Amino acid sequence: MSNASPLLTLLIVDDEVPARLRLRELLADLAGDLPNQVLAEAADGLAALAALSHRRVDVALVDIRMPTMDGIEFARHSSQLVDPPAIIFVTAFDAYAIQAFELNAIDYLLKPVRAARLLAALHKVVGRRPPAPDVLASLSLGARRHLACHERGRLLLIPLADIVYFRADLKYVAARTREREYLLDESLSHLEDEFGECFIRLHRSVLAAKETICGFQRNALDDSDAQWQAILRDVPERLPISRRQWPLVKSLLRAARG
């Protein structure tokens, strides 16, 4: 957080207009004790990340449960920015979240937000780094809906629903959409753990979206480890299926298609 100015800059992220208005009013009331300025508002995490691509803020006040992208996922992505904001989560009653935040010393505000509690939280986050990625992952409300890619100094978000397959490539994982590939700083095993409901392991280096697999063909190459290949919708590539995974892949997809 910048020390160049005593003015604290903020981003308010909440899908409810009255909740955003309430925070604005409280911040205005607190301006005498802690000079502040709200630079932007957003109704979900995706819009909030777009706002941060145009400006930096010191603190983001973030609701937890929101459509499109919840507050935890927003915090995970925003922590990868060059100069990320400190995060204060805002929540209606959620016993699990409150307990987890206390154990991990993450700041939160319980709705309805009180002025004194907001002031104390703002003083607490000044000079603090955002929560560690592993802490945020442990608090996640579910699998992410987007993955992040750093490209030419920008943070790009890839909707999970657009990804056809993941393929391990040296120290990176390539995520393939119908249009192009993105390089992710993720491990294939972690992606399998998080997204095992919609992706299936074909090979030690490949995960494919189950719904994009439309058929199989024998591998024309003399490859003892991959006698079969998966045919995918909308992309020309054929993905190898290892001997070890072939029975599981075949049975799971048959079961899914009834």
C-alpha atoms as one frame of an Amber mdcrd trajectory, in Angstrom:
protein
   0.000   0.000   0.000   1.331   3.405  -0.992   2.499   5.796   1.721   2.712
   8.755  -0.694  -0.614  10.187   0.482  -2.606   9.991   3.716  -5.743   9.520
   1.608  -6.948   5.906   1.654  -8.379   4.816  -1.711 -11.036   2.120  -1.874
 -12.988  -0.212  -4.134 -16.429  -1.437  -2.987 -17.542  -4.813  -4.357 -21.087
  -6.002  -3.588 -23.942  -7.189  -5.791 -26.503  -5.298  -3.698 -26.820  -1.563
  -4.383 -28.067  -0.731  -0.829 -25.019  -2.495   0.654 -22.646  -0.443  -1.516
 -24.504   2.746  -0.589 -24.269   1.860   3.116 -20.487   1.449   2.886 -20.134
   4.741   1.000 -22.104   6.559   3.698 -20.050   4.989   6.490 -16.793   5.872
   4.752 -17.961   9.466   4.333 -18.777   9.595   8.061 -15.290   8.258   8.877
 -13.428  10.707   6.629 -12.584  12.967   9.586 -10.827  10.100  11.391  -9.416
   8.432   8.302  -9.355  10.431   5.034 -10.597   8.175   2.253 -11.971   8.155
  -1.269 -14.008   5.487  -3.057 -12.545   5.271  -6.555 -14.802   2.553  -7.937
 -17.687   0.192  -7.252 -18.475  -3.207  -8.763 -21.350  -5.674  -8.526 -19.201
  -8.831  -8.747 -15.599  -9.979  -8.696 -15.210  -9.983 -12.467 -16.261  -6.330
 -12.749 -14.012  -5.489  -9.793 -10.957  -6.973 -11.526 -11.810  -4.955 -14.629
 -11.910  -1.823 -12.458  -8.480  -2.664 -11.022  -7.032  -2.965 -14.511  -7.572
   0.798 -14.905  -6.620   2.024 -11.432  -5.046   0.818  -8.199  -6.661   1.141
  -4.789  -5.341   0.659  -1.276  -8.253  -1.418   0.039 -11.068  -3.472  -1.470
 -14.214  -4.002   0.627 -15.520  -7.254  -0.833 -18.768  -9.125  -0.314 -18.284
 -12.890  -0.213 -21.339 -14.336  -1.938 -21.862 -12.762  -5.366 -22.880 -14.052
  -8.810 -20.407 -14.513 -11.681 -17.363 -14.373  -9.373 -17.532 -14.499  -5.565
 -15.354 -12.505  -3.201 -12.925 -15.319  -2.409 -12.175 -15.961  -6.080 -11.791
 -12.218  -6.657  -9.250 -12.070  -3.833  -7.307 -15.007  -5.297  -7.033 -13.312
  -8.685  -6.384  -9.799  -7.365  -3.517 -11.099  -5.205  -1.634 -11.782  -8.450
  -1.674  -8.135  -9.517   1.598  -6.196  -9.421   0.267  -3.917  -6.660  -2.722
  -5.720  -5.136  -5.144  -4.057  -2.723  -5.562  -5.150   0.867  -8.778  -7.143
   1.239 -11.514  -6.736   3.838 -14.278  -9.288   3.360 -17.877  -8.309   4.051
 -20.342 -11.074   4.892 -23.816 -11.802   6.149 -23.740 -14.452   8.859 -21.589
 -17.361   7.781 -20.156 -19.247  10.738 -17.629 -21.194   8.660 -16.242 -18.104
   6.970 -15.955 -16.150  10.220 -14.147 -19.005  11.980 -11.761 -19.453   9.064
 -11.016 -15.736   8.863 -10.256 -15.606  12.582  -7.952 -18.614  12.415  -6.061
 -17.114   9.491  -6.136 -13.515  10.778  -8.039 -12.260   7.731 -10.158  -9.160
   8.244 -13.895  -9.361   7.782 -16.953  -7.234   8.494 -20.267  -8.718   9.495
 -23.372  -7.180   7.940 -24.931  -4.817   8.908 -21.574  -3.034   9.008 -20.975
  -0.659  11.926 -18.840   2.463  11.627 -16.540   1.650  14.562 -15.876  -1.884
  13.241 -15.180  -0.553   9.734 -12.733   2.035  11.081 -10.899  -0.602  13.117
 -10.650  -2.914  10.097  -9.314  -0.128   7.878  -6.663   0.785  10.425  -5.708
  -2.900  10.675  -5.116  -3.453   6.961  -2.967  -0.377   6.406   0.450  -1.648
   5.324  -0.641  -5.299   5.231  -0.220  -7.637   2.310  -3.260  -9.444   0.870
  -4.017 -12.924   2.280  -1.671 -15.654   1.055  -2.968 -17.668  -1.939  -3.007
 -20.931   0.035  -5.100 -19.295   2.778  -7.571 -17.992   0.192  -7.718 -21.419
  -1.456  -8.594 -23.008   1.917 -11.522 -20.584   2.298 -12.865 -21.110  -1.216
 -16.630 -21.541  -1.534 -16.072 -23.961  -4.419 -14.114 -24.441  -7.603 -13.046
 -21.280  -9.408 -15.044 -20.151 -12.423 -12.035 -18.436 -14.003  -8.294 -19.081
 -14.239  -5.643 -16.379 -14.414  -2.903 -15.971 -17.008  -0.121 -13.358 -16.964
   0.581 -12.150 -20.491   2.623  -9.096 -21.557   2.208  -7.502 -18.152  -1.553
  -8.045 -18.079  -3.687 -10.370 -15.967  -6.057 -12.272 -18.276  -9.013 -14.271
 -16.976 -10.093 -17.440 -18.791 -13.625 -18.704 -18.078 -13.405 -22.329 -17.017
 -16.382 -23.132 -19.244 -14.313 -22.125 -22.310 -11.425 -24.526 -21.602 -11.339
 -27.652 -23.767  -8.292 -29.259 -22.167  -5.216 -28.719 -19.995  -1.848 -30.035
 -21.097   1.361 -30.039 -19.042   4.207 -28.326 -20.875   7.533 -28.256 -19.012
   6.991 -26.088 -15.908   3.704 -24.607 -17.173   0.268 -25.936 -18.004  -1.353
 -24.882 -21.276  -5.096 -24.251 -21.158  -6.672 -24.670 -24.606  -9.883 -22.895
 -25.533 -11.550 -23.058 -28.927  -9.660 -19.915 -29.940  -6.147 -20.226 -28.466
  -3.823 -21.474 -25.729  -2.961 -19.754 -22.453  -0.005 -20.604 -20.200  -0.927
 -21.032 -16.540   1.281 -21.122 -13.484  -0.630 -24.122 -12.118   0.019 -27.806
 -11.628  -1.994 -30.420 -13.486  -2.593 -32.413 -10.306  -4.001 -29.355  -8.521
  -6.299 -28.621 -11.468  -7.482 -32.231 -11.416  -8.258 -32.017  -7.696 -10.181
 -28.751  -8.089 -12.025 -29.473 -11.340 -12.370 -33.267 -11.302 -16.150 -32.976
 -11.684 -15.897 -31.607 -15.220 -12.410 -32.682 -16.402 -11.051 -36.188 -16.810
  -7.456 -37.409 -16.806  -6.571 -38.880 -20.216  -2.814 -39.112 -19.797  -0.225
 -38.118 -17.210   0.105 -34.814 -19.096  -3.522 -34.194 -20.175  -6.898 -33.323
 -18.634  -9.877 -32.898 -20.958 -13.312 -31.373 -20.403 -15.684 -34.338 -20.339
 -18.392 -32.618 -22.372 -15.996 -31.799 -25.234 -15.005 -35.443 -25.889 -17.085
 -36.635 -28.839 -15.292 -39.844 -29.804 -12.146 -41.979 -29.917  -9.781 -43.217
 -32.572  -6.844 -45.568 -32.602  -3.449 -43.911 -32.471  -1.761 -44.294 -35.850
   1.662 -43.847 -34.259   3.565 -46.732 -32.735   3.145 -45.489 -29.172   2.933
 -48.237 -26.594   1.602 -45.874 -23.945  -1.286 -44.388 -25.943  -3.119 -46.754
 -28.286  -6.173 -44.490 -28.318  -6.785 -40.792 -28.849  -9.711 -38.581 -27.828
 -11.544 -36.608 -30.509 -12.716 -33.212 -29.255 -15.390 -30.796 -30.427 -14.264
 -27.548 -32.065 -10.485 -28.178 -31.922  -8.401 -30.213 -34.390  -6.043 -31.788
 -31.847  -6.309 -35.458 -30.893  -5.328 -36.085 -27.293  -3.466 -39.224 -26.181
  -5.146 -41.620 -23.775  -2.714 -43.758 -21.812  -3.188 -47.526 -21.505  -3.669
 -47.044 -17.775  -6.452 -44.464 -18.195  -8.257 -45.988 -21.171 -10.593 -48.357
 -19.245 -11.523 -45.601 -16.784 -12.050 -42.978 -19.505 -14.218 -45.336 -21.556
 -16.375 -46.439 -18.619 -16.846 -42.953 -17.139 -17.913 -41.433 -20.426 -20.265
 -44.313 -21.182 -21.872 -43.882 -17.744 -22.184 -40.118 -18.208 -23.986 -40.597
 -21.519 -26.313 -43.225 -20.082
